[in-house]
Amino acid sequence: SLPDYPPIEKAVWLEQNWSVKNRDWFHHANQGTLTFSIPYEWFVALEQPVLSIFAVGLLSDSTYLDRYGFIPNSAEAEHDKANVLPVGFAHGKPILREDGTPWLNPQTKQQMTSVGLTCAACHTGRLTYNNTTVLIDGGPALTDLGKLRQGLGISVLFTRLLPFRFERFADRVLGPGVST
């Protein structure tokens, strides 16, 4: 079971003399980690670790990742407006095989990219008082990496074992209608 943190209605960043750009860099700078051992394109296509024959929400949904303690990103973030990941997540570097060749999506031939955690995943804290969330860079986070890895593993297992779930995953990664 995962906790339900109060939704962030009003956020205030503790003043630390950082520009929005510098704070965003700290939150999402790709430091080369492959924390989850899967491509970003897979991570954003996996469903939550819930056993269901029907589609469930995506694992990468910021509201869902908030239950693992990851702070949803603010609207001012510059790193990735299309797929906003929570504070402490980074992606973007191409994944290379051991021989140095890029790992390509078999359908699109585009390079697969990495997803990992930054220092901010464990070192950006928050507290909520009177419906205002105070966010503190460098403070202790509420993240539970063990439960996130467990949830990711269960999600991958369900995707691998359940054909209907794998088909939805393949549609997200490869595009609809690709033969499996």
C-alpha positions in Angstrom: 0.0 0.0 0.0 1.1 3.5 -0.8 0.4 6.7 1.1 -1.8 9.5 -0.4 -0.1 12.8 0.1 -2.3 15.9 0.0 -2.4 17.3 -3.5 -0.3 20.4 -4.1 -2.8 23.2 -4.2 -0.4 26.0 -3.7 3.4 25.5 -3.9 6.1 27.8 -2.4 9.8 27.2 -3.1 12.0 28.0 -0.1 14.1 31.0 -1.3 17.6 29.8 -2.0 18.7 32.4 -4.6 18.2 30.0 -7.5 16.6 31.1 -10.8 13.8 28.9 -12.1 16.2 27.7 -14.8 18.8 26.6 -12.2 16.2 24.9 -10.1 14.8 23.0 -13.1 18.4 21.9 -14.0 18.9 20.5 -10.5 15.6 18.7 -10.6 16.2 17.1 -14.1 19.8 17.2 -15.1 20.7 13.9 -16.7 23.6 12.5 -14.7 23.9 9.4 -16.8 22.0 7.1 -14.4 20.0 4.2 -15.7 18.2 3.7 -12.4 15.4 1.5 -13.8 17.3 -0.5 -16.4 14.7 0.1 -19.1 14.4 2.8 -21.7 12.4 6.0 -21.0 10.1 5.0 -23.9 9.1 1.8 -22.0 8.9 3.6 -18.6 6.3 6.0 -19.9 4.3 3.2 -21.6 4.0 0.9 -18.6 0.8 0.7 -16.7 0.5 0.9 -13.0 1.2 -2.4 -11.1 -2.5 -3.2 -10.7 -3.9 -6.5 -11.9 -6.7 -5.7 -14.3 -7.9 -6.8 -17.7 -8.8 -3.2 -18.5 -6.3 -0.4 -19.0 -5.2 1.3 -15.8 -3.3 4.5 -15.4 0.3 4.8 -16.5 3.1 4.2 -14.0 4.7 7.5 -15.1 1.7 9.6 -14.2 2.9 12.3 -11.8 -0.1 11.9 -9.6 0.7 8.2 -9.2 4.4 8.7 -8.7 3.5 11.2 -6.0 2.3 8.2 -3.9 6.0 7.0 -3.9 6.9 10.4 -2.6 8.1 12.0 -5.9 7.0 15.7 -6.1 4.9 16.5 -9.2 6.7 19.0 -11.4 5.6 22.6 -11.5 4.1 24.3 -14.6 7.2 26.5 -14.8 9.5 23.5 -15.7 11.5 23.9 -18.9 12.9 20.4 -19.3 10.1 18.5 -20.9 6.7 20.1 -21.5 5.3 17.1 -23.4 6.1 14.4 -20.8 6.6 16.1 -17.5 8.2 13.8 -15.0 8.3 14.5 -11.3 11.2 16.3 -9.5 14.2 14.1 -9.5 13.6 12.3 -12.8 15.8 12.8 -15.9 15.8 11.4 -19.3 17.3 12.0 -22.7 20.7 10.4 -23.2 20.7 7.7 -25.9 21.1 4.1 -24.6 24.0 2.3 -26.1 24.6 -1.4 -26.3 27.9 -2.9 -25.0 29.4 -2.6 -28.5 28.6 1.1 -28.6 25.7 1.0 -31.1 22.5 2.8 -30.1 19.5 0.8 -28.9 16.8 1.6 -31.6 13.0 1.3 -31.5 12.4 -1.5 -34.0 9.4 0.3 -35.5 10.5 3.9 -35.7 14.3 3.4 -35.8 14.6 6.2 -33.3 17.2 5.9 -30.5 15.8 4.8 -27.2 16.7 7.1 -24.4 17.5 6.7 -20.7 15.5 7.4 -17.6 17.1 7.8 -14.2 17.0 9.7 -11.0 18.9 12.8 -10.1 20.2 13.9 -6.7 16.9 15.9 -6.4 14.9 12.7 -6.1 16.2 12.1 -2.6 17.2 15.6 -1.7 14.1 17.8 -2.4 11.8 17.9 0.6 8.3 19.2 1.2 5.9 19.9 3.9 2.3 21.0 3.7 0.6 23.4 6.0 -2.8 25.1 5.6 -3.0 23.8 1.9 0.4 25.3 1.1 3.2 23.0 0.2 6.7 24.3 1.0 9.4 22.8 -1.2 13.0 22.7 -0.1 15.9 21.9 -2.4 18.5 20.0 -0.4 16.0 18.8 2.1 15.2 15.2 2.8 12.6 13.7 0.4 9.7 11.4 1.2 10.6 9.1 -1.7 10.4 5.3 -1.3 12.8 3.9 -3.9 12.3 0.3 -2.8 8.6 0.4 -3.3 9.0 2.2 -6.7 11.4 -0.5 -7.9 9.0 -3.2 -6.6 6.1 -1.5 -8.4 8.1 -1.2 -11.6 9.0 -4.8 -11.4 5.4 -5.9 -10.9 4.3 -3.6 -13.8 7.0 -5.2 -16.1 5.9 -8.7 -15.0 2.2 -8.1 -15.6 3.1 -6.6 -19.0 5.2 -9.6 -19.9 2.7 -12.2 -18.8 -0.7 -10.7 -19.8 -1.2 -10.6 -23.6 -3.8 -7.8 -23.5 -1.6 -5.7 -21.3 1.4 -6.3 -23.6 -0.6 -5.3 -26.6 -1.5 -1.9 -25.0 2.2 -1.5 -24.1 3.4 -2.3 -27.6 0.9 0.1 -29.1 2.3 2.9 -26.9 6.0 2.0 -27.7 5.7 1.0 -31.3 2.5 2.6 -32.5 -1.0 1.1 -32.9 -1.5 -1.9 -35.1 2.0 -3.3 -35.1 2.0 -7.0 -35.2 3.3 -8.6 -32.0 
